[in-house]
């Protein structure tokens, strides 16, 4: 069985794809997902919570008998942009544990990382206006998709600067809790990995998120409840 490297980084890159439409403000939510990870059923939860002072905390958690994965980003809205302030990426896969913290300092325009990360990936990395982590890129996707703009972005993550591009790959029906919805299917491909998100206007988060690796389903999340 192949153990995925930082699986939530890929899923997180689609997880907030429709939290905010261009004319809508961010709203707190909690979404429960039915998940499949490494071929086994799991439970997934996404939350967006206000921390006051124009700051928000977004969290994604997936857990089953083999793995306990979580990712959290605190971000703010500044001059119309969503920019990360801190993030934590934690995973427990069988007996292997990993924990990484990130700090995005917009006063010095530098990003740094601590924890279980290689010395040459700790930074600092120079930040530019518009830089985001995987979560926040998808708030921009929602706005740009609605405006018909190209879905091209720059992600700063663990000592790397990485261009990311998404594309609309079609329309599709999707069933959630026994009800059928019209979804827009968005995809990002990186080597042998692909992330697909099914975006439904009725939900503030994707109705489904699928990560594929080497043509096989690796992590699958389907919404089952929202409040």
C-alpha positions in Angstrom: 0.0 0.0 0.0 1.4 3.4 -0.9 1.3 6.1 1.7 0.5 9.5 0.3 2.9 12.4 1.0 1.0 15.2 2.6 -2.4 14.3 1.2 -4.3 17.2 2.7 -2.2 19.7 0.8 -3.8 18.6 -2.4 -7.3 18.3 -1.0 -7.0 21.6 0.8 -6.3 23.2 -2.5 -9.8 22.6 -3.5 -11.5 22.8 -0.2 -12.5 26.4 -0.1 -13.3 26.7 -3.8 -16.7 28.2 -3.3 -16.8 29.5 0.2 -17.2 33.1 -1.1 -18.7 34.3 -4.3 -17.6 37.7 -5.5 -20.5 39.6 -4.0 -20.6 37.6 -0.8 -18.7 37.9 2.5 -17.1 35.0 4.2 -19.5 33.1 6.5 -18.6 30.6 9.2 -19.6 27.0 8.5 -19.0 23.4 9.4 -19.3 20.7 6.8 -19.2 16.9 7.5 -17.8 14.6 4.8 -17.9 10.9 4.1 -14.3 10.1 3.2 -12.3 7.3 1.7 -8.6 7.3 2.4 -6.0 4.6 1.5 -8.9 2.3 0.5 -10.7 2.6 3.9 -13.7 4.6 5.0 -13.0 7.7 7.0 -14.7 10.8 8.5 -13.9 14.3 7.3 -14.7 17.7 8.6 -14.2 21.2 7.2 -14.7 24.3 9.3 -14.4 28.1 8.7 -14.5 30.2 11.9 -14.1 33.9 12.5 -11.3 34.9 14.9 -12.3 38.5 15.0 -10.3 41.5 13.7 -10.8 40.5 10.1 -9.1 37.1 10.7 -10.4 33.6 9.9 -9.4 30.0 10.8 -10.0 27.3 8.2 -9.5 23.7 9.2 -9.7 20.4 7.4 -9.5 17.0 9.2 -9.7 13.4 7.9 -9.4 10.4 10.2 -9.7 6.6 10.0 -8.0 3.5 11.5 -4.8 4.1 9.5 -4.4 7.9 9.5 -5.3 11.1 11.3 -4.7 14.1 9.0 -5.3 17.8 9.7 -4.5 21.2 8.2 -5.3 24.6 9.5 -4.7 28.1 8.1 -5.3 31.4 9.8 -5.7 34.2 7.2 -6.9 37.8 6.9 -8.6 40.0 4.3 -6.4 42.9 3.3 -7.0 45.3 0.4 -9.3 42.9 -1.2 -6.8 40.0 -1.0 -6.9 36.9 1.2 -3.5 36.3 2.6 -2.2 33.6 5.0 -0.8 34.5 8.4 0.0 31.1 10.0 -0.7 27.4 9.1 -0.2 24.0 10.6 0.0 20.7 8.8 -0.2 17.6 10.9 -0.4 13.9 10.0 -0.2 10.6 11.8 0.1 7.7 9.3 0.4 4.3 11.2 3.5 4.9 13.3 4.8 7.9 11.3 4.1 11.4 12.7 4.7 14.7 11.0 4.0 18.3 12.1 4.9 21.5 10.3 4.1 25.1 11.2 4.3 28.1 8.8 4.5 31.8 9.4 3.7 34.4 6.8 5.1 37.7 7.9 3.7 40.5 5.7 5.7 43.2 7.5 9.0 41.7 6.4 7.4 39.9 3.4 8.9 36.6 4.3 7.6 33.1 4.9 9.3 30.6 7.2 8.6 27.0 8.3 9.4 25.0 11.5 8.9 21.4 12.7 9.3 18.3 10.6 10.7 20.0 7.5 14.1 19.8 5.9 16.6 22.5 6.7 16.8 23.7 3.1 13.0 24.1 3.1 12.6 26.2 6.2 13.0 29.5 4.3 12.8 32.4 4.4 11.0 32.8 1.1 10.3 36.2 -0.2 6.5 37.0 -0.4 4.8 39.0 -3.1 1.4 40.5 -3.0 -1.1 37.8 -4.0 0.9 34.9 -2.7 -1.3 32.3 -1.0 -1.2 28.8 0.5 -3.2 26.0 -1.0 -6.4 26.9 1.0 -6.6 30.5 0.0 -5.9 30.0 -3.7 -9.3 28.5 -4.0 -11.1 31.6 -2.7 -9.6 33.3 -5.7 -10.7 30.4 -7.9 -14.3 31.1 -6.9 -14.1 34.8 -7.8 -12.1 34.2 -11.0 -14.3 31.4 -12.2 -17.3 33.6 -11.9 -15.6 36.4 -13.7 -14.3 34.1 -16.5 -10.6 34.8 -15.7 -7.7 32.3 -16.0 -7.2 30.2 -12.9 -3.5 30.7 -12.5 -1.9 31.4 -9.1 1.3 31.3 -7.1 1.5 29.1 -4.0 4.2 29.5 -1.3 4.5 26.2 0.6 7.4 24.7 2.6 10.2 26.7 1.1 8.9 26.5 -2.4 7.2 28.9 -4.8 4.9 26.9 -7.1 2.7 28.1 -9.9 -0.7 26.4 -9.9 -3.3 26.3 -12.6 -6.9 25.0 -12.6 -9.3 24.4 -15.4 -13.0 23.7 -15.8 -13.3 20.3 -17.2 -17.1 20.1 -17.6 -20.5 20.0 -16.0 -21.8 16.9 -14.1 -24.7 15.8 -12.0 -23.8 14.8 -8.4 -26.0 13.3 -5.7 -25.8 14.5 -2.1 -27.9 13.0 0.6 -30.2 11.5 -2.0 -30.7 14.7 -4.0 -29.3 15.5 -7.4 -27.4 18.8 -8.1 -25.7 20.4 -11.1 -22.0 20.7 -10.5 -19.1 22.4 -12.2 -16.1 20.1 -12.4 -12.7 21.8 -11.8 -9.3 20.0 -12.1 -5.6 20.6 -11.4 -3.0 18.2 -12.6 0.6 18.0 -11.3 2.6 15.1 -12.6 0.9 11.8 -11.7 -1.5 13.6 -9.3 -4.9 15.1 -10.0 -7.3 17.0 -7.8 -10.9 17.2 -9.0 -13.6 19.4 -7.2 -17.3 19.3 -7.9 -18.7 22.8 -7.2 -22.4 23.1 -6.5 -23.9 26.7 -6.1 -26.1 25.5 -3.3 -23.1 24.6 -1.0 -20.5 27.0 0.4 -17.9 24.2 -0.1 -17.3 21.6 -2.8 -19.9 18.8 -2.8 -17.1 16.4 -3.6 -13.3 16.4 -3.6 -11.2 13.6 -5.3 -7.5 13.2 -5.2 -6.1 10.7 -7.7 -2.5 9.4 -7.9 -1.2 7.4 -10.8 -4.7 7.0 -12.1 -6.1 5.6 -8.9 -8.4 7.2 -6.3 -6.3 8.1 -3.2 -8.6 10.4 -1.1 -12.3 10.9 -1.8 -14.5 13.3 0.2 -18.3 13.7 -0.4 -20.4 16.1 1.7 -23.0 14.5 3.9 -24.1 17.5 6.1 -23.7 21.2 6.6 -24.4 23.7 9.3 
